[in-house]
Amino acid sequence: MTELAIAFDDVQAAAARLQGHAIRTPVLTSRTADERTGAQVFFKCENFQRMGAFKFRGAFNALAQFTPEQRRQGVIAFSSGNHAQAIALSARMLGMPSVIVMPEDSPAAKLAATRGYQQGQAGSEVVLYDRYTEDREAIGRRLAQERGMTLIPPYDHPHVMAGQGTAALELLQEVGPLDVLLVCVGGGGLISGCAVAAHALCPGITVVGVEPEAGNDTQRSLAEGRIVHIATPQTIADGAQTQHSGTLTFPVIQRLVKGIVTVSDEQLVRAMRFFAERMKLVVEPTGCLGAAALFEGALDGVVATRGRRVGVIVSGGNVDLARYAGFIGGAAAG
């Protein structure tokens, strides 16, 4: 059997590096959610993580392992927003410059936060590109070569994957064994790390990924047994607008994830409204993927959840307030 990119030991080592730097985010419950789903649901709230999303875990774990020379030269990353902020913040904490390649249509809050984290760091900047006509990976590779910086991709890197897996590690340490774990899927960094941790701590667990309907590349990849590339999906879940799974993340998903389901943008808005009204939480659309699948019955035929203990990774809460108000107050939320 082919060895996977990370093992549980890597997740545990990442947890040790993150101690004192990452926030041990709360696990919240909701009687309304339990009654609505017939399950006992545990929400791991990464919207309370540093910079507002789980991405800090993988970014800091990766940068903390840089050599002195790598730290001097700095880091480059490409991201729709949360990985960008995570790298910029981690680089500032570790005293190194960062260059972040971001889509020009990134949420204004994510752009502003990334630039804010870079203030005072010599050699740091944000480079904008058109996500629909330009290749961010090619831009990142070119800039890394030109500037001698180390490229840390948003998901397809073992240190990033291991760092993200600490979210599931903490969840299971706090609440004990779970029957089902629901994780949002973009490029697969979060779900691959979480699946490794979950299966190590709870061998009987069923891990299911959730993608937006418009961006079901991983679902299609599992069905075809190969990595499927798609056009940049049109979805409000900007953190899941990836075009393909990673070469490192996909084998983990193939081996440890039961399946991938999808939800619509309208279903994501309803989940956002639930979090706001019932749990007083601001959650970005991507962060609602797991909850929306559970609430909307998208898991039917994949895994039974009624009467079972279900963990949901709420991946982040970075959303422009004006856009958020439109989602929550608009007709689509009804």
N, C-alpha and C positions, 0 to 999 in steps of 0.2 A: 504494500500500500504506500502511495506517495506521501512523503512527509509534508505536512502543512506549514505555512509560513510562520505561524506562531503556535506556541503551546501554552498550557496554563501557567507554567513557570514564568513565562514572559509577562503575563498579565499580573501576576503577583509581584514581579520585580517593578513593573510600572507603578503599581499601587504604592510601593515603598518610595519611589522617586517623587510621586505626587503628594505624599503626606506632608502637610504643612504648607502646600502651595495650592492644590485644588480644594474646592469646597466639597465636603461630604453632604451631598444634596439630600433634601428630605424625601421620604416616601409617604405620600398622602393617600387617604382613602376617601370614598364618598358613598354614603348609604344610598343615595339616589342612583349612582352608577351600578352598585350591586343589585338593587331592585330592578333596574332597567335591563340588566344583562343576565341576571340569575347566577352570577359568579361572584367570587370574592376578589375584588380588583385592587391592585397595588400600583400606584402611579409613581415612578421614579422621576422626580421633577428636575431635569437638567436645565430647565429655564432659570433655575436659581444658581447655576454654575457660574464661575468667573466668566466674564464677557457674555453671559447669557445662553450658553449652549455647551453640549458635551464635548465639542471640538477642542476645548482647552486641554482636555485629558491627553489626547493623542499628540497635540502640538507640543506641549511641555515635555512629555515623555521623550519625544524625538529630539528636541533641541537640547535637553539636559544631557544627552549622550554625545554631543558634538565634541570634537577635539579642540584644544586651544586655537589651532590654526583655523578650523572651521568657524569658530566663534568670532575670530578677528575678521574674517572675510564676510561673514553674515549668511543669512538665509533668504531664499526666494520661494514663493508659494503662489499657486493660482487657486482662486476660490470665488464662489458666488457671494460669499459674505462671512459665514461663521468661521470657517477655517482661516480666512484672512485675518479676522479679529484675533483668533486664537494664536496664530503665529506672531502677529504684531505684538500682542501683549506678552507672550512668552519670551520673545526676543528682547523686549524692553527689560523684563525681569532678569534675564540672564546677561544683559549688557552687550547685545550684538545688533548690528544693523539688519533691517528687513526690507525686502522689495516684494510687494504684493501685486499680482496681476488679477484685476477684477473686472467683471462685465460693466460696461458703462451704464447699464440699466439696473445695476444692483440697488436694493433698497437704500434710500438716502441715509437711513439710520446706521446701516452696516458700513457704508462708505465713511460716514463721519466718525464712527467709532474707531474704525481701522486707522484713519489718519490721526485721530486723537491719541491712540496708543503709540504711534510712531513719533510724536512730538519730542524734540530734544535728542533724538537718536540720529546721529550723523550717518549719512549714506542711506537713510530709509526713505521710501517713496511708494506711492500707489501708481501703477501703470494700468490704464483703462483699455479695454478692447470690446469689440462687437461680438457677443456670444453667438450670434446667428450666422456670421460670415467669417470669423477668424477662429483659429485653433489655439486655445489657451495653453495646451500642453506644449505645442511647438514654440510659442512665445516664451514660456517658462524655461524650456531647455536652452533656447538661444541666449536669453539674458543670463542664465546661470553660467554658461560657457564664457560669455563676454566679460562677466564681472567676477568670475572665480568664486561665486557663491554656491552654497549647497541647496539643491532643490528638494523640498519636502512636499510631496503631493498630498491632496486632501484625504485620500483613503488608501491608496495602493502602496503601503509602506508598512513593514512589520512593526516598527516602533509606534506608528500611528494606530495601527490595529490593536496592538496590545494595550495602549493607553485607553482607547475607547472601551475596551472590554472591562475596565474597572468599574464602569457604571453598573453592569450586571453583577459583578463581584460584590459591590456594596449592597445592592438590592437584596441579593440572596443571603448575605451575611445578616442583614437586618430583619428580614421577614421569614427566613427559613425556606424550605422546599416549595417550589411552584410546579404546577402542572403544565402551564403554558407561559411563554414569554413572547410578547409582540414588540417588534422593533421596526422602525422606519428604515427604508432602503433608498440610498442614492447610489453611491459607488460601491457600498458594501463594507466600509471600514467599521462602522458601528456594529452592524449585525454579525460580522465575522468575529470580532473581538468578544462580543457578548455571547455568541454561541459557544465559543471555546470555554469561556468562564462558566457558563450555565451548565454545560454538559459535564464539566469537571466536578462541580459542586452538587449537581442534581442530575444524575445520569438518565433518569426517566423523563426528563422535561421535553416538551415539544416547542421548538423555536419556529416562529412564523414571521416572515417579513412582509412589509406593506409598502407598496409603491403607489404613486398617483396613476390613474388610468392612462393619462397621456404619456407617461414615461415608464412603461412596463418592460424595460429592456432586460432586467434580471429575471422576471417571470418568463419571458420568452427564451432567455438563455438557458434556464433550467429545463424548459420543455425541449429545447433542441440539443442540449448537451454541449454547448459551445457558447462563447461570449458573443452576444448579438449587439451590433452597433446600430443606434437609431439617431434620427435628427434631434436637435435640442427640443425637448418637449415643451409645449405651451401649457403651463400649469401655475397656479398660485403658490404651489409648494416649491419655492425657488431653491431650497436646499436639496431637492431631489431632481433637479433639472440636468442630471448627468446623462451622458449618451451611451455609457457602457459600464459594466462591472470591471473590477480590476483583475489583472492576471494573478495576483496573490489572494485577493478576497474571494474570487469566484470558486476556487476549489474548496475553500472552507464552507461556503454556502452550499455547494453541492453535497458535501458530506454531512453537515451538521444542521441544516435548515430543512424543515419538513416541506415547506412550500412558500410561495409568494402570492399574496392576494392584492387587489387594487381597490381604490376608492376614488370617487369623483371629487372635483373641486367643491361642488355643492355640499357633499358630505363632510368635507374638511371644514367648511364654514359652520355647519351645524355643530361639529365638535368644538370649534373655537368658541361658539356661543355657549355651549354647555360648560366649558371650563370657566368662562367669564362669569356666567350667571350663578352656577351651582358651587364652584370651587374657588371663585375669586382669583383666578389665575389668567395671566396674559400668556398665551401660547401661540407661536407662529404656525402658519399652515403646515409646514413639514413636521413640526412637533406633534401635530394632531393625527398623523397617519395611523398609528397603532390604535389609538382610542376610537377613531372613526370606523376602522374595520370591525372592532368589537361592538360598537353601538349599532352599526348599520347591518349586521348579519353577514358581512363579507367573508367570515370564516367558515360559514356553513359548507360542509363537504370536505373541509381541510382538517379541522380539529374541533372537537366538542368543547365548549367552555362552560355550559350551564352546570352549576354545582361544583365548579373547580376553582382552584386558586390561580389567578391570572396576573402576571406582571406586565406592565406597559411602560416602555421607555418614552417619556415625554422629552423630546430631544432638545428643544430650545424655545426661547421667547423673544427673539429679535425680529420685530416687525415695526414698520413705520406706523406711528399712531394714527395718522390721517387714513392710511390704507386699512388699518385695523378697525377703525371706527366705521368705515364703509362696509367691511365684511360683517361686522357685528350688527350694524343697524340696517343693512340692506335687505331687500326682499328675499335674496337667496338664503338668508339665515332662517327663514320661517319653516 
